[in-house]
Amino acid sequence: MGQIYKKLTDCYDSIKDRIPFAPKVALVLGSGLGNYADSIDVKAEIEYSDIKDFPVSTVPGHAGKFIFGYVGSVPVVCMKGRVHYYEGYPVTDVVLPTRLMKLMGAEILFLTNASGGINASFGAGDFMLITDHISCFAPNPLIGQNIDELGVRFPDMSTVYDKELQEKIRKAASDNEIALKEGIYAQLTGPSFESPAEIRMLRSLGVDAVGMSTVVEAIAANHMGMRICGISCVANLAAGMVEHPLTHDEVQEAANKAAPLFQKLITESIISF
């Protein structure tokens, strides 16, 4: 058994008796969006620090625990706070929570994040349905010996973001009169925000929003055969598109303002899955 797979199974074994049910949906809450967990019918919580050798988030706005509960009648495991590559963890640790939620039984991975808008038609507080991604700038979590227990050596990436789930999110947005943009997301490593030249490069590649998470998690989930969807909350316009310097406080503030609509969109989408 490889070291990475052993660590994963050790994490699972250390908490399996505390998992109240097999979740259908695994929900990852991004920066400033953690309060959504307060709307869930909670049945159990597990602190990351209670899990054997589990990476712990060090970023403001990321609480650091799994929450098990129901959104409507749908059983959900909610990741309140994620870990990031820029925190110094190896990328295999960054995607360990995703893999762990699959072992818990989750079939669908619903990713959220706060991002910088590159598309000139976007504004702070907009929601963007992720239709595809560019992964060239963060290390691929599948590098190294393949973990055959999780998936194939060369997974297809043609439709990482499930078309049927995208359509259900669109309908949830339309039914609730929530404006929903669509576009391509790129993950850079962080923790520094991108330079104006990097933003111009990303725009030329067709990127609509940029952040420091999500893509590596989607790759790992796709490798394991999960169905994936994602919504990005555009917290600010990217470097070179605004006059003032970018700050993490600005990201959190914009996400907090968008939280009520975000909560509605996430809830109505999950109920339809």
C-alpha positions in Angstrom: 0.0 0.0 0.0 1.4 3.4 -1.0 2.1 6.0 1.7 -0.5 8.4 0.3 -3.2 5.8 0.2 -2.3 4.5 3.7 -2.6 8.1 5.1 -6.0 8.4 3.5 -7.3 5.1 4.9 -5.8 5.9 8.3 -7.7 9.1 8.3 -10.9 7.3 7.4 -10.4 4.6 10.0 -9.8 7.2 12.7 -13.3 8.7 12.3 -15.5 6.1 10.6 -17.3 5.3 13.8 -18.3 9.0 14.1 -19.8 9.4 10.6 -23.6 9.4 11.1 -24.6 8.4 7.6 -23.3 8.0 4.0 -23.5 11.5 2.4 -24.7 12.0 -1.1 -23.2 15.4 -1.6 -19.8 16.7 -0.4 -19.9 20.5 -0.2 -16.7 22.5 0.1 -17.2 26.1 1.4 -14.7 28.7 0.2 -13.4 31.9 1.8 -16.1 33.9 3.6 -18.7 31.4 2.7 -18.5 29.2 5.8 -21.6 30.5 7.4 -23.7 28.5 5.0 -23.1 25.6 7.3 -25.4 27.3 9.8 -28.3 26.6 7.5 -27.8 22.9 7.5 -29.8 20.5 9.7 -26.7 19.4 11.5 -26.4 15.8 12.9 -22.7 15.6 13.7 -19.4 17.5 13.5 -15.8 16.4 13.3 -12.9 18.8 13.8 -10.1 18.4 11.4 -7.7 18.4 14.4 -9.4 15.2 15.6 -8.5 13.3 12.5 -5.3 11.3 12.5 -2.6 13.2 10.5 -5.2 15.4 8.8 -4.1 18.8 7.4 -5.5 21.8 9.3 -6.5 25.1 7.6 -4.6 28.1 8.8 -6.5 30.8 6.8 -8.9 33.3 8.2 -12.5 32.5 7.1 -11.8 28.7 7.1 -13.1 27.2 10.3 -11.7 23.6 9.9 -14.3 20.9 10.4 -16.6 18.5 8.7 -20.3 19.0 9.3 -22.8 16.2 8.6 -26.4 17.1 8.1 -29.3 17.5 5.7 -30.1 20.1 3.1 -33.8 19.4 2.6 -33.8 15.6 2.5 -30.3 15.3 0.9 -27.6 13.9 3.2 -24.5 16.2 3.0 -21.0 16.3 4.4 -19.9 20.0 4.4 -16.3 20.9 4.5 -16.3 24.2 6.5 -12.9 25.5 5.5 -10.4 23.9 3.1 -6.6 23.6 3.1 -4.6 25.2 0.4 -1.4 24.4 -1.4 0.0 27.8 -0.4 -0.2 26.9 3.3 2.8 24.7 2.7 1.0 21.3 2.5 1.9 18.9 -0.3 -0.8 18.8 -2.9 -1.7 15.2 -1.9 -2.6 16.6 1.5 -4.7 19.4 -0.2 -6.8 16.8 -1.9 -6.9 14.4 1.0 -10.2 15.8 2.3 -11.8 15.4 -1.1 -10.7 11.8 -1.2 -11.9 11.2 2.3 -15.4 12.5 1.6 -15.5 10.0 -1.3 -14.6 7.2 1.1 -17.4 8.4 3.3 -19.8 7.7 0.4 -20.2 11.0 -1.3 -21.2 10.7 -5.0 -21.2 14.4 -5.9 -18.6 17.1 -5.1 -19.9 20.6 -5.0 -17.0 23.1 -4.9 -17.3 26.7 -4.0 -14.7 29.5 -3.8 -14.1 33.2 -3.8 -12.3 34.4 -6.9 -10.9 37.4 -8.7 -13.0 38.3 -11.8 -11.1 38.5 -15.1 -14.0 38.7 -17.4 -14.7 42.5 -17.8 -18.5 41.9 -17.6 -18.1 40.5 -14.0 -18.5 42.5 -10.8 -17.9 41.9 -7.1 -20.5 39.7 -5.7 -21.4 37.9 -8.9 -21.7 34.1 -9.0 -20.0 32.1 -11.8 -21.0 28.6 -12.7 -17.7 26.8 -13.4 -18.0 25.1 -16.8 -14.3 24.2 -17.1 -10.9 24.9 -15.7 -7.2 25.4 -16.5 -4.8 23.5 -14.2 -1.4 24.4 -15.7 -0.3 26.6 -12.8 -0.8 24.3 -9.8 0.8 20.9 -9.3 -1.4 18.0 -10.5 -2.4 15.9 -7.4 -2.1 12.7 -9.5 1.7 13.0 -10.1 3.5 10.0 -8.7 2.6 6.4 -8.5 -1.0 5.9 -9.4 -3.3 4.8 -6.6 -5.2 2.1 -8.4 -7.7 1.8 -5.6 -8.9 5.3 -6.4 -8.8 5.5 -10.2 -7.0 4.9 -13.5 -3.6 6.2 -14.3 -4.7 8.5 -17.1 -8.2 9.8 -16.3 -10.2 11.6 -19.0 -10.9 15.3 -18.3 -13.4 16.0 -21.1 -16.3 16.7 -18.8 -14.9 17.3 -15.3 -17.9 19.5 -14.4 -21.1 17.4 -14.8 -23.4 18.7 -17.5 -26.6 17.5 -15.8 -25.6 19.2 -12.5 -24.7 22.4 -14.3 -28.2 22.4 -15.8 -29.8 21.9 -12.4 -27.8 24.8 -11.0 -28.9 27.0 -13.9 -32.5 26.1 -13.2 -32.2 26.8 -9.5 -30.7 30.2 -10.3 -33.4 31.0 -12.8 -36.3 29.8 -10.6 -35.0 32.0 -7.7 -34.1 35.0 -9.9 -30.5 34.8 -9.0 -28.1 36.1 -11.7 -25.6 33.5 -12.6 -22.6 34.0 -14.8 -20.7 31.1 -16.4 -17.0 30.7 -17.2 -13.6 29.1 -17.0 -11.7 29.1 -13.7 -8.0 28.9 -13.2 -6.1 28.0 -10.0 -2.8 29.6 -9.3 -0.7 28.6 -6.3 -0.9 31.9 -4.3 -0.6 33.2 -1.6 0.3 36.4 -3.5 -2.4 37.8 -5.7 -1.7 37.8 -9.4 0.2 40.6 -11.1 -1.5 42.6 -13.8 0.7 40.9 -16.4 -0.4 37.5 -15.2 -4.1 38.6 -15.4 -3.5 39.7 -19.0 -2.0 36.3 -19.7 -4.9 34.5 -18.1 -7.4 36.6 -20.0 -5.7 35.7 -23.3 -6.1 32.0 -22.4 -9.8 32.5 -22.0 -10.0 32.5 -18.2 -13.0 34.2 -16.6 -12.0 34.0 -12.9 -8.9 33.1 -10.9 -8.3 31.8 -7.4 -6.0 29.6 -5.2 -8.1 26.4 -4.8 -10.7 24.1 -6.4 -8.9 22.8 -9.5 -6.7 20.2 -7.7 -9.8 19.1 -5.8 -11.8 18.7 -9.0 -8.9 16.6 -10.6 -8.7 14.3 -7.6 -12.5 13.9 -7.5 -12.7 13.2 -11.2 -10.0 10.6 -10.8 -12.2 8.8 -8.2 -15.3 8.9 -10.4 -17.2 11.6 -8.5 -19.7 13.9 -10.3 -18.5 17.5 -9.9 -20.0 21.0 -10.0 -18.8 24.3 -8.8 -19.8 27.9 -8.2 -17.3 30.8 -7.8 -18.2 33.9 -5.9 -16.4 36.8 -7.7 -15.1 38.7 -4.7 -13.2 41.4 -6.6 -11.9 42.3 -10.0 -8.4 41.1 -10.6 -5.2 43.0 -10.5 -4.9 45.7 -13.2 -8.7 46.0 -13.4 -9.1 48.2 -10.4 -7.1 51.1 -8.9 -6.7 49.9 -5.4 -4.5 47.1 -4.0 -6.1 43.7 -3.5 -6.6 42.3 0.1 -7.9 39.1 1.7 -10.2 41.3 3.8 -11.8 42.6 0.6 -12.4 39.0 -0.5 -14.1 38.1 2.8 -16.2 41.2 2.8 -17.6 40.6 -0.7 -18.3 37.0 0.1 -20.1 37.9 3.3 -22.3 40.4 1.4 -23.2 37.8 -1.2 -23.8 35.1 1.5 -27.7 35.3 1.6 -28.1 34.8 -2.2 -25.3 32.2 -2.2 -27.1 30.3 0.6 -30.3 30.2 -1.5 -28.5 29.1 -4.7 -26.6 26.3 -3.0 -29.6 25.1 -1.1 -32.0 25.0 -4.1 -29.3 23.4 -6.2 -28.6 20.6 -3.7 -32.3 19.9 -3.2 -32.6 19.3 -7.0 -29.6 16.9 -7.2 
